[in-house]
Amino acid sequence: MNLLQHIAQSRSLLRKSELKVADHVLLDPASVMHSSM
């Protein structure tokens, strides 16, 4: 299982703030890879 699959399968376990981040990562993983924290 890759990281994106893991995030997608774990969505129901995430808190509201984590879910926002997870959704962003799932919608545009390429931009997340090149962004800074």
C-alpha positions as CSV (number, residue, x, y, z in Angstrom):
1,M,0.0,0.0,0.0
2,N,1.4,3.4,-0.9
3,L,1.1,6.5,1.2
4,L,-1.9,8.0,-0.7
5,Q,-3.8,4.7,-0.4
6,H,-3.1,4.7,3.3
7,I,-4.3,8.3,3.8
8,A,-7.5,7.5,1.8
9,Q,-8.2,4.4,3.9
10,S,-7.6,6.2,7.2
11,R,-9.8,9.2,6.6
12,S,-12.5,8.0,9.0
13,L,-9.9,7.9,11.8
14,L,-8.7,11.5,11.4
15,R,-9.6,14.6,13.4
16,K,-11.2,17.5,11.6
17,S,-7.9,19.4,11.1
18,E,-6.1,16.3,10.0
19,L,-8.9,15.6,7.5
20,K,-8.4,19.0,5.9
21,V,-4.7,18.2,5.3
22,A,-5.5,14.7,4.1
23,D,-8.0,16.0,1.6
24,H,-5.5,18.5,0.3
25,V,-2.8,15.9,-0.1
26,L,-5.2,13.5,-1.9
27,L,-6.5,16.2,-4.3
28,D,-3.1,17.5,-5.3
29,P,-0.2,15.2,-4.2
30,A,2.3,16.7,-6.6
31,S,2.0,20.2,-5.2
32,V,2.4,18.9,-1.6
33,M,5.6,17.1,-2.5
34,H,7.2,20.4,-3.6
35,S,5.8,22.7,-0.9
36,S,7.5,23.7,2.4
37,M,5.9,23.2,5.8
